[in-house]
Amino acid sequence: MSTRADDVKSSASEAIQDSAKLNEYIEALAGASRRNRQNAAAVIAQVAKEDVNLIAPFGNEIVDALNRPEAQTRWEVLDALCELVAVDSRTCDKAILGAETALFDEDSGPLRLSAMRFLCALGATTENRSEKVWPMIDEGIQCYHGDLEFQDMLIAVIDFSAGKLAPNVKEELATRMKFDAENGKGMLKKRAAQIEANLNS
């Protein structure tokens, strides 16, 4: 029996082979059906993982989908944008506001996690961007410290800490992680220490 993940992968394979099919999914992001938007966003996120260059021409449409009300469409779109950072970071700049809204969504842990991953990926690209997104990342670290998604958020922060950060961002991130690096336990301590090590390398 095929799972939903199998269906998404199969649909993504079709979209990779057929540009008309991919166009249909892009158009569905702005459609009236919630279910179709969610399905299209999941397929686009999978296409982005497999060949991000295929979604690059549709960056604006993908950013626009952050305005949809349902959490799943937004987290799938943020996952796609996370991949897009590597090839079109300028278009991704337009997603910062939508990502900030997603990061502080009270109802969806997966949405918050995808937003943190995206902001960390984008913020790691230049010193200027690191300064722009750092206040959101910093607030997210404080807000979600004990949450289910926090350990996965820290993995994104590890990648952020290895990026092109402004000196003041490095300093503030080091201060933020100091307590956990010294007093945390298990994976929390290990990941906080990894962030410190990246900042000092």
N, C-alpha and C positions, 0 to 999 in steps of 0.2 A: 504494500500500500504506500502510495507516495505521500510525503509530508508536504506541508506548506513550503518549507525551505527548498525541497526538491522542485516544486512547481515554480518557485521564484527563479531558481537556477536555470530551469528549462526555458522559461520565458526570457530570461536575460540572454541565454545563448541564441535564441531566435532574434532578439533585438540587435545583438552584435552582428549577426549575419545579414540582417535586413534593415536598412536605414528607415524605410517606411514604417516598420513596426516600432522602431525606437521613437520616431516622430509621434506615433499614436500615444505612446506612454508619456512623452513630454506634454502633449496636449491634455492628457487625462489629469495631469497635476492641477490644472485650472478648471477642471470639469465640475459638474454639480453633484456627482455621486461621491460620497465619502469613501465608500468601499473601493471604488475605482481609483480614487486619489491615493489611498493607502497602498493598494496593489501596485500602482504605477511607481510610487516612490520606492517601494521595496525592490522592484525590478531595476530601477535607475541606480539605486545604491549598489546593487550587485554588478551591474554593467561597469560602474565606476571602479569597483575593486578589480575587475578583470581587464578593462582597457579604458582608463580615465579620459584618454584623448577623444573617445567617441562622444562623451557628454560635454566636453569643453565648449562646443558652439552654443550650448543651451544654458550657459551659466546663469543668465538673467532670469530665465524661466524657473530654474531650480531655486534660486534665491527667493523669487516671488512666492514659491510654495511654502516658505516659512510663515506666511500669513494665513495658512489654513488653520481651522480651529482644532482639529484632532491631533493628538500627541504623536501617533505613529507616523503620519505623513511627515511631520516635522523632524522626528528623529532619524527617519530614513534619509531625508533630504540633507540633514546635517552630516550624516555618514558619507553621503556622496560628495558634499562640499569639502569634507575633510580630505578626501582623495584629490579633489580639484585644486587644493592649495598648491600642490607641487607644480601644476602646469598653468594656473591662472589665478594667482593670489590677488590680483587687482579686482577681479569680479567678486572674489570671496570677501573683500573689504565691505562690500555692500550688505553682507549677511551678518555683520557684527551686532546690529541692533536686534535682529530676530533671534540671534543666538543668545544674547543677553536675556531676552524675555524667556527663552526656553530654559536657560540655566536656573532661573528662579521660579519655574513652574512648580506649584505645590503638589500637583496631582500625579506627576509621572517621573519616576526614577530613571527609566531608560532615556527619556528626553533630556533630563538634566545631565546625564553622563555623556550623551552625544554632543551636547552643547559644550561641555568642558573639553572634550577631545578636540572639537573644531577650534575653539578659542586658543587652546594650547598649540595646535598645529599652525594656525595662522600667526599667532604671537611669536613663535620661534623663528619666523622668516627674516625679520629686520628689527633693529633696536626701536625704531619708531612704532612699529606695530606692537612690540612687547609692552611699551609704555601705555598704548591705547587699551589693550585688553587686560593688563595686569590687575587693575582694580576689581574687575569682574572675577578673575581667577582667584584672587586673594579672598574676596568675599565668599566665593564658592567653597574654598578650602575651609573657611571658618564655619559656614552654615551647615556643611554636610559631613563634618568630621566623624561623626559616629554612624553615619548612614550605611546602608547595604552597598551602595555604589562607590563608597569613598575609596576603597582600595584600588578599584579600577580607575577612578579619577586620578589617583596618585601616579599611576603608570603614565597617564597623559602629561602630568606635571613633570615627571622624570624627563620625558622627551622635550618638553618646554625648557627645562633647565639646561639642556644641552644645546639650545638654539642660540641665535644671535640676540642676546638680551642687552638692554641698556644697563649701564652700571648700577643705577639706582634700583632697577627691577631686581637685579641679582642680589643686591644687598637686602632688599625687603623680603625676597623669597627665602634667603638664608635665615633671616630673623624669624620668619614664619615657621620654618621647618626645624629650627634649633631644638625646641622642646621635645618634639617627637623623636628626633635623631638621638637625643640623649636619654629620654625617659620612656619612650614607646616600647612596645613589646612585639615580638614576632615580625610579621611582614610589614607592619606599620613602621617599626624602627628601621628595618632594612631599607625600605623605600625612601624614607626621610633621609637616611644616611647617603643613599645613592644620589639624591637631589643635591645634598651638600657637596658630595664629591664632584659632581658635574660642575657646580658653580665655582669650585676651587681649581678646576683643571685648566 
